[in-house]
Amino acid sequence: METQKKFRILVADESHVGFSQIICDEMASSAKARGTGIAKRSPEYIEQKMREGKAVIAFSEDNIWAGFCYIETWSHGEYVANSGLIVSPDFRKGGLAKAIKKKIFELSRKKYPDAKIFGLTTGLAVMKINSELGYEPVTYSELTQDEAFWAGCKSCINYEILMSKERKNCLCTGMLYDPKDHYSPSETKEFFEEKKSVLARLLQYKQWKFLKKFLHKEERKANGGAPKKSLLHLFFNH
């Protein structure tokens, strides 16, 4: 059965604020399971996005909450980010994340037709979805330089890496859709399919390169300055 027939994906409003806590809890749980960081959001913040019509929410056929995503704006509306994408564990691997991303992308284009839509991700699956919408991989210099956006990274476990690279690089890959200068979704999708094995290796290399330095740093801290081998140490050096 197609995703569209299994789920209702709606623009969230006042009637959905009761789901804010479960959404926040699932965001935190998912980030912990992946070992990655996200900008933490409060239930009140999620409720505000719903009331402003800047979020989408998904429900199953049985009216059970299934997923969520919201819009943030930066640099006075010049940039838009589709943030907080989350799918309930009960409904994953069925194409719902892709459908939610498509819906929030369409809402962003409707509300902010001239804005550049961007995102940061550590996952190849999200890169694939973004590519099918017309996003292109870009350097961090092409993303918003709004201090408020980068401040949101402080709650990420990789924030120290980001700052050590002077906000020019991190484990995340930047992706951007520029309404005034972009390839067609078919072109970006084709590019991703052709290069996905290379992109996967690049993501792995980036993690190895960045994390290796901090692994040794943490080892020295834990052992009074003397390095101590661990399973992670063996992994990164073989």
Summary of the structure (lengths in Angstrom):
residues: 238
radius of gyration: 18.9
end to end distance: 44.9
largest distance: 58.7
contacts: 685
relative contact order: 0.11
helix: 53%
strand: 18%
